[in-house]
Amino acid sequence: GNATAIAVLPYTQAVVVTHSLGISKSSDGGLTWSTAYTGSPAHHAAWLPTGLILAPTTTPTPALLRSEDLGSTWTTTQLPSSSSTTPSTMRAFIHPSGITFVTSSDGDLWVSTDTGVTFSPPVSMGAQCVPYAAVSEEAARVLAGCGDALFAAVVGAMVWKQLPATSGVRDV
């Protein structure tokens, strides 16, 4: 299938590629490949050095594929429903603290504080693009951007505030 993302896991020879048919993996730095997951397209890959790999999918509904063993086995976490249509593209982001984000081309953002095991209902960023998300180093603030819009939240409260384009994180 057509590749959509690649994740190289540091300190290992593991490489994961998401594509239109699922997920493929290599344990030898890309010399040989095997099928890790089939059944629905995977759009992106995020990982932690512990071997946790996350890959969002949209088929049949928005969900997160999750592996805790470098892609040998996978579980599926259905994302809480959103009012939007099925997104065409999704991304996953994970912070070492375990805060996980899944974003969609419909401008929706899901948040998990337990490495993607459970998720809050989606927040709409109000734009037709795939939001990007990041957590500050001290894991106290979250930023999400989509198009010209920038949003911020304090971890725990997760009440989103739209920031002026010239604003900074300290304004949250």
N, CA and C of each residue as an Amber inpcrd file, in Angstrom:
protein
   516
   0.8130000  -1.1970000   0.0000000   0.0000000   0.0000000   0.0000000
   0.8490000   1.2500000   0.0000000   0.2310000   2.3890000  -0.1630000
   0.9300000   3.6700000  -0.1480000   1.3380000   4.0270000   1.2760000
   2.6270000   4.3110000   1.4910000   3.1240000   4.6530000   2.8210000
   2.5790000   6.0050000   3.2620000   2.1740000   6.0850000   4.5340000
   1.6600000   7.3380000   5.0940000   2.5610000   7.8810000   6.1950000
   3.3750000   7.0340000   6.8320000   4.2840000   7.4860000   7.8830000
   5.3140000   6.4050000   8.1620000   6.4290000   6.8340000   8.7220000
   7.4690000   5.9020000   9.1420000   7.9170000   6.2860000  10.5470000
   8.1470000   5.2990000  11.3810000   8.6330000   5.5420000  12.7420000
   9.8450000   4.6600000  12.9720000  10.9610000   5.2870000  13.2890000
  12.1820000   4.5630000  13.6300000  12.3270000   4.6540000  15.1400000
  12.3280000   3.5140000  15.8000000  12.4000000   3.5070000  17.2570000
  13.8530000   3.5230000  17.6980000  14.2780000   4.5790000  18.3870000
  15.6820000   4.6870000  18.7670000  16.1100000   3.5750000  19.7160000
  17.3890000   3.3010000  19.7030000  18.0100000   2.2910000  20.5560000
  17.5870000   0.8720000  20.1830000  16.9100000   0.7230000  19.0490000
  16.5350000  -0.6000000  18.5520000  16.7550000  -0.5960000  17.0440000
  16.5510000  -1.7100000  16.4380000  16.5790000  -1.8130000  14.9800000
  15.1500000  -1.7770000  14.4220000  14.1740000  -1.4390000  15.2800000
  12.7700000  -1.4990000  14.8900000  12.3690000  -0.2980000  14.0300000
  11.6610000  -0.5970000  12.9570000  11.0990000   0.4140000  12.0640000
   9.6610000   0.0070000  11.7820000   8.7510000   0.9640000  11.8690000
   7.3410000   0.7090000  11.5710000   6.9230000   1.6550000  10.4600000
   6.2140000   1.1240000   9.4610000   5.6720000   1.9370000   8.3750000
   4.1620000   1.7550000   8.3540000   3.4360000   2.8580000   8.3940000
   1.9770000   2.7880000   8.2460000   1.6630000   3.0350000   6.7790000
   0.5950000   2.3900000   6.3170000   0.2320000   2.5210000   4.9110000
  -1.2410000   2.2330000   4.7080000  -1.6690000   2.3350000   3.4560000
  -3.0900000   2.2140000   3.1340000  -3.6540000   0.8280000   3.3980000
  -2.8230000  -0.1720000   3.6160000  -3.2990000  -1.5290000   3.9000000
  -3.1180000  -1.9280000   5.3540000  -2.4430000  -1.0860000   6.1580000
  -2.2270000  -1.4180000   7.5620000  -0.8770000  -0.9520000   8.0470000
  -0.1180000  -1.8820000   8.6670000   1.1840000  -1.5490000   9.2530000
   2.1650000  -2.6690000   8.9310000   3.3770000  -2.2730000   8.5240000
   4.4640000  -3.2210000   8.3110000   5.5800000  -2.8770000   9.2890000
   6.3920000  -3.8770000   9.6370000   7.4720000  -3.6180000  10.5920000
   8.7320000  -4.3510000  10.1660000   9.8370000  -3.8290000  10.6480000
  11.1410000  -4.4430000  10.4420000  11.8580000  -4.4590000  11.7800000
  12.5140000  -5.5510000  12.0940000  13.2840000  -5.6270000  13.3420000
  14.7860000  -5.5690000  13.0710000  15.1530000  -5.3790000  11.7860000
  16.5770000  -5.3390000  11.4310000  16.9440000  -4.0630000  10.6720000
  16.3150000  -2.9690000  11.0560000  16.6520000  -1.6830000  10.4540000
  16.1480000  -1.4990000   9.0350000  15.1900000  -2.2970000   8.6100000
  14.5970000  -2.1450000   7.2860000  15.1160000  -3.0980000   6.2300000
  15.9710000  -4.0560000   6.6090000  16.4770000  -5.0170000   5.6280000
  15.3940000  -6.0050000   5.2080000  14.6010000  -6.4690000   6.1860000
  13.4880000  -7.3710000   5.8820000  12.2340000  -6.8200000   6.5500000
  11.0740000  -7.1550000   5.9870000   9.7940000  -6.6110000   6.4600000
   8.7800000  -7.7180000   6.6640000   7.8720000  -7.4780000   7.6060000
   6.7380000  -8.3820000   7.8140000   5.4860000  -7.5450000   8.0580000
   4.3450000  -8.1710000   7.8390000   3.0790000  -7.4960000   8.0920000
   2.8160000  -7.5250000   9.5880000   2.5570000  -6.3590000  10.1650000
   2.2780000  -6.2690000  11.5960000   0.7870000  -6.1520000  11.8570000
   0.0610000  -5.5210000  10.9300000  -1.3760000  -5.3200000  11.1090000
  -2.0030000  -5.1220000   9.7380000  -3.1370000  -5.7800000   9.5040000
  -3.9010000  -5.5600000   8.2740000  -5.3630000  -5.3730000   8.6390000
  -6.1200000  -4.8220000   7.7470000  -7.5480000  -4.6940000   7.9670000
  -8.0580000  -3.2820000   7.8200000  -7.2280000  -2.2970000   8.0970000
  -7.6410000  -0.9100000   7.9150000  -6.3950000  -0.0600000   7.7070000
  -6.5400000   1.0340000   6.9760000  -5.3700000   1.8760000   6.7490000
  -4.9340000   2.5700000   8.0280000  -3.6390000   2.6760000   8.2090000
  -3.0740000   3.4180000   9.3380000  -2.4940000   4.7110000   8.7880000
  -2.7130000   5.8140000   9.4910000  -2.3680000   7.1220000   8.9570000
  -1.0660000   7.7060000   9.4680000  -0.5820000   7.2740000  10.6050000
   0.5440000   7.9330000  11.2410000   1.0680000   6.9940000  12.3120000
   2.2610000   7.2400000  12.8160000   2.7900000   6.4230000  13.9030000
   3.4730000   7.3100000  14.9290000   3.2390000   7.0200000  16.1830000
   3.9110000   7.6920000  17.2950000   4.4110000   6.5910000  18.2190000
   5.5020000   6.8490000  18.9390000   6.0890000   5.7920000  19.7400000
   6.7450000   6.3600000  20.9850000   6.9890000   5.4520000  21.9240000
   7.8140000   5.7300000  23.1030000   8.9580000   4.7220000  23.1060000
  10.1040000   5.0540000  23.6800000  11.2300000   4.1100000  23.7240000
  10.9130000   2.7970000  24.4430000   9.8360000   2.7360000  25.1920000
   9.4460000   1.5020000  25.8830000   8.9510000   0.4350000  24.9220000
   8.7130000   0.7980000  23.6530000   8.1680000  -0.1410000  22.6850000
   6.7090000   0.1060000  22.3720000   6.1140000   1.1070000  23.0150000
   4.7190000   1.4570000  22.7340000   4.6460000   2.1670000  21.3870000
   3.7750000   1.6790000  20.5030000   3.5500000   2.2910000  19.1990000
   2.0590000   2.5630000  19.0680000   1.7150000   3.7540000  18.6040000
   0.3250000   4.1400000  18.3830000   0.1440000   4.5260000  16.9230000
  -0.9690000   4.0920000  16.3240000  -1.2610000   4.4280000  14.9320000
  -2.7630000   4.6280000  14.7710000  -3.2100000   5.8370000  14.4340000
  -4.6420000   6.0600000  14.2460000  -5.1360000   5.5060000  12.9150000
  -6.4070000   5.1290000  12.9000000  -7.0550000   4.6310000  11.6970000
  -8.4650000   5.2090000  11.6310000  -9.0580000   5.2130000  10.4520000
 -10.4120000   5.7580000  10.2910000 -11.4210000   4.7170000   9.8550000
 -11.0020000   3.4670000   9.6900000 -11.8990000   2.4580000   9.1550000
 -12.2370000   1.4250000  10.2060000 -13.4730000   1.1270000  10.4850000
 -14.6730000   1.7610000   9.9290000 -15.0240000   3.0890000  10.6100000
 -14.5180000   3.2890000  11.8520000 -14.7300000   4.5550000  12.5610000
 -13.3840000   4.9750000  13.1540000 -13.2250000   6.2430000  13.5560000
 -11.9440000   6.6600000  14.1360000 -11.5490000   5.8040000  15.3420000
 -10.3090000   5.2990000  15.2880000  -9.8090000   4.4280000  16.3500000
  -8.2930000   4.5830000  16.4370000  -7.7240000   4.0280000  17.4900000
  -6.2840000   4.0510000  17.6780000  -5.7930000   2.6180000  17.7760000
  -4.8570000   2.2400000  16.9070000  -4.1900000   0.9480000  16.9950000
  -3.0450000   1.1190000  17.9770000  -2.8860000   0.1620000  18.8870000
  -1.9140000   0.3100000  19.9830000  -1.1410000  -0.9890000  20.1620000
   0.1900000  -0.8850000  20.1760000   1.0460000  -2.0390000  20.4240000
   2.0130000  -1.6960000  21.5480000   2.1750000  -2.6180000  22.4860000
   3.1120000  -2.4070000  23.5910000   4.3700000  -3.2530000  23.4310000
   4.4890000  -3.9720000  22.2920000   5.6170000  -4.8860000  22.0980000
   6.2790000  -4.7060000  20.7300000   6.5440000  -3.4430000  20.3840000
   7.2110000  -3.0970000  19.1260000   6.4750000  -3.6150000  17.8940000
   5.1540000  -3.6860000  17.9670000   4.3590000  -4.0400000  16.7990000
   4.0800000  -5.5100000  16.6090000   4.4080000  -6.3550000  17.5730000
   4.1160000  -7.7860000  17.4300000   2.6330000  -8.0710000  17.5730000
   1.9690000  -7.4080000  18.5360000   0.5220000  -7.5650000  18.7120000
  -0.1060000  -6.1760000  18.7900000  -1.3800000  -6.0910000  18.4030000
  -2.0890000  -4.8070000  18.3420000  -3.4630000  -4.9170000  18.9760000
  -3.8760000  -3.8670000  19.6680000  -5.2430000  -3.7430000  20.1600000
  -5.8340000  -2.4840000  19.5310000  -7.1480000  -2.4140000  19.5120000
  -7.8310000  -1.2590000  18.9270000  -8.6500000  -0.5610000  19.9950000
  -8.4520000   0.7460000  20.1390000  -9.2450000   1.5690000  21.0430000
 -10.1390000   2.4540000  20.1860000 -11.4570000   2.2660000  20.2960000
 -12.3760000   3.1340000  19.5730000 -12.3460000   4.5180000  20.2110000
 -12.2750000   5.5470000  19.4000000 -12.2980000   6.9130000  19.9180000
 -13.7410000   7.3350000  20.1440000 -14.0020000   8.1170000  21.2050000
 -15.3690000   8.5970000  21.4250000 -15.8820000   9.2950000  20.1630000
 -17.1480000   9.1160000  19.8680000 -17.6850000   9.6420000  18.6170000
 -17.6130000  11.1590000  18.5640000 -17.5000000  11.6290000  17.3450000
 -17.5290000  13.0660000  17.1050000 -18.7060000  13.3380000  16.1740000
 -19.0650000  14.5790000  16.0700000 -20.2120000  14.9240000  15.2310000
 -19.8250000  15.0620000  13.7720000 -18.5400000  14.9570000  13.4920000
 -18.0880000  15.1550000  12.1220000 -18.1740000  13.8640000  11.3160000
 -17.8940000  13.9870000  10.0310000 -17.8760000  12.8230000   9.1600000
 -16.5880000  12.0460000   9.4170000 -16.4530000  10.8980000   8.7840000
 -15.2360000  10.1120000   8.9430000 -14.0710000  10.8860000   8.3390000
 -13.0410000  11.1790000   9.1340000 -11.9230000  11.9730000   8.6220000
 -11.1040000  11.2050000   7.5980000 -10.4580000  11.9380000   6.7060000
  -9.6250000  11.3010000   5.6920000  -8.2090000  11.0480000   6.2020000
  -7.7590000  11.8230000   7.1810000  -6.4070000  11.6980000   7.7060000
  -6.4180000  11.8910000   9.2130000  -5.5450000  11.1580000   9.9040000
  -5.4110000  11.3040000  11.3470000  -3.9360000  11.2400000  11.7190000
  -3.5850000  11.8480000  12.8780000  -2.2290000  11.7870000  13.4060000
  -2.2820000  11.4470000  14.8910000  -1.2100000  10.8560000  15.3920000
  -1.0820000  10.5670000  16.8180000   0.1890000  11.2290000  17.3330000
   0.1220000  11.7470000  18.5610000   1.2590000  12.3620000  19.2340000
   1.2840000  11.8210000  20.6530000   2.4740000  11.5140000  21.1670000
   2.5730000  11.0160000  22.5360000   3.7600000  11.6870000  23.2270000
   3.5340000  12.0550000  24.4710000   4.5660000  12.6750000  25.2990000
   5.0740000  11.6110000  26.2740000   6.3500000  11.6510000  26.6860000
   6.8580000  10.6460000  27.6320000   6.0350000  10.5300000  28.9180000
   5.2880000  11.5730000  29.2810000   4.4420000  11.5110000  30.4700000
   3.2300000  10.6030000  30.2690000   2.9500000  10.2120000  29.0270000
   1.7900000   9.3780000  28.7250000   0.6370000  10.1460000  28.1200000
   0.7270000  11.4660000  28.0940000  -0.3380000  12.2500000  27.4700000
  -0.2960000  11.9880000  25.9720000  -1.4360000  11.6020000  25.4270000
  -1.5390000  11.1920000  24.0330000  -2.6240000  12.0020000  23.3470000
  -2.3610000  12.3780000  22.1020000  -3.3330000  13.1160000  21.3010000
  -3.5600000  12.3700000  19.9990000  -4.7920000  12.3640000  19.5420000
  -5.1140000  11.9060000  18.1960000  -5.8580000  13.0540000  17.5420000
  -5.4340000  13.4270000  16.3490000  -6.0540000  14.5410000  15.6310000
  -6.5740000  14.0540000  14.2920000  -7.5820000  14.7510000  13.7600000
  -8.1770000  14.3270000  12.4910000  -8.2850000  15.4880000  11.5140000
  -8.4610000  15.1430000  10.2420000  -8.5920000  16.1450000   9.1880000
  -9.8760000  16.9490000   9.3160000 -10.7760000  16.5400000  10.1960000
 -11.9910000  17.3190000  10.4550000 -11.7550000  18.3730000  11.5290000
 -10.5190000  18.4690000  12.0260000 -10.1950000  19.4480000  13.0580000
 -10.4860000  18.9590000  14.4630000 -10.7770000  17.6610000  14.6310000
 -11.0620000  17.1170000  15.9610000  -9.7710000  16.7010000  16.6530000
  -9.7790000  16.7980000  17.9850000  -8.6270000  16.4380000  18.8060000
  -9.1240000  15.6160000  19.9900000  -8.5810000  14.4000000  20.1290000
  -8.8890000  13.5410000  21.2740000  -7.6790000  13.5420000  22.1960000
  -7.9050000  13.4900000  23.5160000  -6.8170000  13.5090000  24.4940000
  -6.9400000  12.2910000  25.4050000  -5.7900000  11.6860000  25.6940000
  -5.7010000  10.5690000  26.6400000  -4.5800000  10.8850000  27.6200000
  -4.7910000  10.5770000  28.8800000  -3.7280000  10.7650000  29.8740000
  -3.1140000   9.4240000  30.2940000  -3.5130000   8.3310000  29.6220000
  -3.0090000   6.9980000  29.9870000  -2.4270000   6.2540000  28.7730000
  -1.6260000   6.9300000  27.9980000  -0.9610000   6.3930000  26.8030000
  -1.9170000   5.7660000  25.7890000  -3.0850000   6.3450000  25.6620000
  -3.9980000   5.9130000  24.6220000  -4.8890000   4.7410000  24.9620000
  -5.0360000   4.4280000  26.2400000  -5.9420000   3.3480000  26.6340000
  -7.3790000   3.8590000  26.6110000  -7.6010000   5.0610000  27.1480000
  -8.9260000   5.6940000  27.1280000  -8.7660000   7.1300000  26.6430000
  -9.8560000   7.6780000  26.0950000  -9.8170000   9.0310000  25.5410000
 -11.0090000   9.8460000  26.0020000 -10.7940000  11.1580000  26.1000000
 -11.8880000  12.0870000  26.3710000 -12.6650000  12.2970000  25.0720000
 -13.8960000  12.8120000  25.1630000 -14.6250000  13.1550000  23.9390000
 -13.8210000  14.1700000  23.1310000 -13.9920000  14.1920000  21.8130000
 -13.1750000  15.0830000  20.9920000 -13.5090000  16.5580000  21.1940000
 -12.4800000  17.3740000  21.0210000 -12.6280000  18.8220000  21.0130000
 -12.4730000  19.2480000  19.5650000 -13.3590000  20.0880000  19.0700000
 -13.2410000  20.5590000  17.6940000 -12.3860000  21.8110000  17.6580000
 -11.3490000  21.7690000  16.8360000 -10.4960000  22.9360000  16.6400000
 -11.1460000  23.8810000  15.6270000 -12.2760000  23.4730000  15.0540000
 -13.0520000  24.3430000  14.1840000 -12.4420000  24.6170000  12.8320000
 -11.6350000  23.7340000  12.3240000 -11.0190000  23.9560000  11.0220000
 -10.9390000  22.6400000  10.2610000 -10.8890000  22.7330000   8.9680000
 -10.7810000  21.5450000   8.1290000  -9.3140000  21.2540000   7.8170000
  -8.5610000  20.8980000   8.8400000  -7.1660000  20.5050000   8.6700000
  -6.8150000  19.5550000   9.8070000  -5.6440000  18.9600000   9.7430000
  -5.2360000  18.0320000  10.7910000  -4.4400000  18.8130000  11.8350000
  -4.9770000  18.9700000  13.0440000  -4.2440000  19.7190000  14.0680000
  -2.9420000  19.0380000  14.4600000  -1.9770000  19.8400000  14.8290000
  -0.7550000  19.3490000  15.4480000  -0.8670000  19.6070000  16.9380000
  -0.2300000  18.7800000  17.7500000  -0.3100000  18.9460000  19.1960000
   1.0580000  18.7070000  19.8140000   1.3240000  19.4000000  20.9140000
   2.5810000  19.2350000  21.6340000   2.3440000  19.5040000  23.1120000
   3.1500000  18.8710000  23.9560000   3.0910000  19.0600000  25.3970000
   4.3970000  19.7180000  25.8220000   4.3200000  20.6940000  26.7310000
   5.5240000  21.3580000  27.2130000   6.4070000  20.3550000  27.9540000
   7.6900000  20.6610000  28.0730000   8.6390000  19.7610000  28.7210000
   8.1980000  19.3400000  30.1120000   7.6740000  20.2570000  30.8980000
   7.2540000  19.9060000  32.2550000   5.8710000  19.2640000  32.2690000
   5.3060000  18.9980000  31.0680000   4.0080000  18.3440000  30.9150000
   2.8950000  19.1090000  31.6270000   3.0130000  20.4270000  31.6420000
   2.0020000  21.2360000  32.3140000   1.0510000  21.9200000  31.3380000
   1.4930000  22.1700000  30.1120000   0.6650000  22.8630000  29.1260000
   0.6550000  22.0990000  27.8070000  -0.4510000  22.2430000  27.1010000
  -0.6330000  21.5870000  25.8180000  -0.9390000  22.6560000  24.7880000
  -0.3460000  22.5310000  23.6160000  -0.6590000  23.4120000  22.4980000
  -1.2000000  22.5700000  21.3660000  -2.1860000  23.0860000  20.6670000
  -2.7060000  22.4380000  19.4690000  -2.9190000  23.5220000  18.4310000
  -2.4640000  23.2620000  17.2310000  -2.6070000  24.2320000  16.1640000
  -3.2420000  23.6140000  14.9460000  -4.0610000  24.3970000  14.2700000
  -4.7360000  23.9270000  13.0710000  -4.9510000  25.1350000  12.1660000
  -4.3400000  25.1340000  10.9960000  -4.4640000  26.2890000  10.1190000
  -3.8420000  27.5010000  10.7840000  -4.5750000  28.5920000  10.8560000
  -4.0850000  29.8090000  11.5020000  -4.4450000  29.8690000  12.9790000
  -5.1060000  28.8510000  13.5030000  -5.5860000  28.8790000  14.8860000
  -4.6020000  28.1720000  15.8160000  -4.3870000  28.7450000  16.9940000
  -3.5440000  28.1520000  18.0270000  -4.3620000  28.0720000  19.3090000
  -4.3950000  26.8850000  19.9160000  -5.1390000  26.6570000  21.1390000
  -4.1790000  26.1860000  22.2170000  -4.5010000  26.4580000  23.4730000
  -3.6780000  26.0130000  24.5940000  -4.5780000  25.5320000  25.7170000
  -4.0520000  24.6210000  26.5220000  -4.7820000  24.1150000  27.6860000
  -3.7800000  23.7430000  28.7630000  -4.2240000  23.7770000  30.0070000
  -3.4310000  23.2980000  31.1210000  -3.7570000  21.8180000  31.2920000
  -2.7270000  20.9810000  31.3770000  -2.9430000  19.5480000  31.5230000
  -3.7500000  19.3020000  32.7940000  -4.7090000  18.4170000  32.7010000
  -5.5970000  18.1190000  33.8230000  -6.9300000  18.8000000  33.6300000
  -6.9120000  20.1150000  33.4490000  -8.1610000  20.8460000  33.2270000
  -8.6450000  20.6370000  31.8020000  -7.7220000  20.6530000  30.8520000
  -8.0170000  20.4620000  29.4360000  -9.1670000  21.3350000  28.9590000
  -9.2190000  22.5560000  29.4390000 -10.1490000  23.5600000  28.9280000
  -9.3550000  24.3540000  27.9000000  -9.7790000  24.3220000  26.6630000
  -9.0190000  24.9200000  25.5680000  -9.3320000  26.3970000  25.4180000
  -8.2850000  27.1620000  25.1920000  -8.4100000  28.5980000  24.9790000
  -7.7260000  28.9310000  23.6630000  -8.4380000  29.6590000  22.7750000
  -7.8000000  30.0580000  21.5310000  -6.9130000  31.2670000  21.8010000
  -5.6770000  31.1980000  21.3230000  -4.7120000  32.2610000  21.5360000
  -4.6090000  33.1440000  20.2990000  -4.3260000  34.4250000  20.4980000
  -4.0350000  35.2700000  19.3390000  -2.8040000  34.7290000  18.6230000
  -2.7140000  34.9430000  17.3390000  -1.6180000  34.3790000  16.5440000
  -0.2490000  34.7870000  17.0640000  -0.1300000  35.9310000  17.7240000
   1.1740000  36.3860000  18.2070000   1.3820000  36.0540000  19.6780000
   0.4750000  35.2920000  20.2910000   0.5390000  34.9980000  21.7070000
   1.5090000  33.8640000  21.9970000   1.8040000  33.6420000  23.2520000
   2.6740000  32.5380000  23.6520000   2.0050000  31.6720000  24.6870000
   2.6670000  30.5770000  25.0520000   2.1060000  29.6040000  25.9850000
   1.8290000  30.2360000  27.3380000   2.6080000  31.2190000  27.7680000
   2.4320000  31.7890000  29.1070000   1.0820000  32.5030000  29.2430000
   0.3650000  32.7370000  28.1340000  -0.9170000  33.4200000  28.1900000
  -2.0650000  32.4980000  28.5920000  -1.8120000  31.2090000  28.7590000
  -2.8800000  30.2740000  29.1080000  -3.3410000  30.5090000  30.5200000
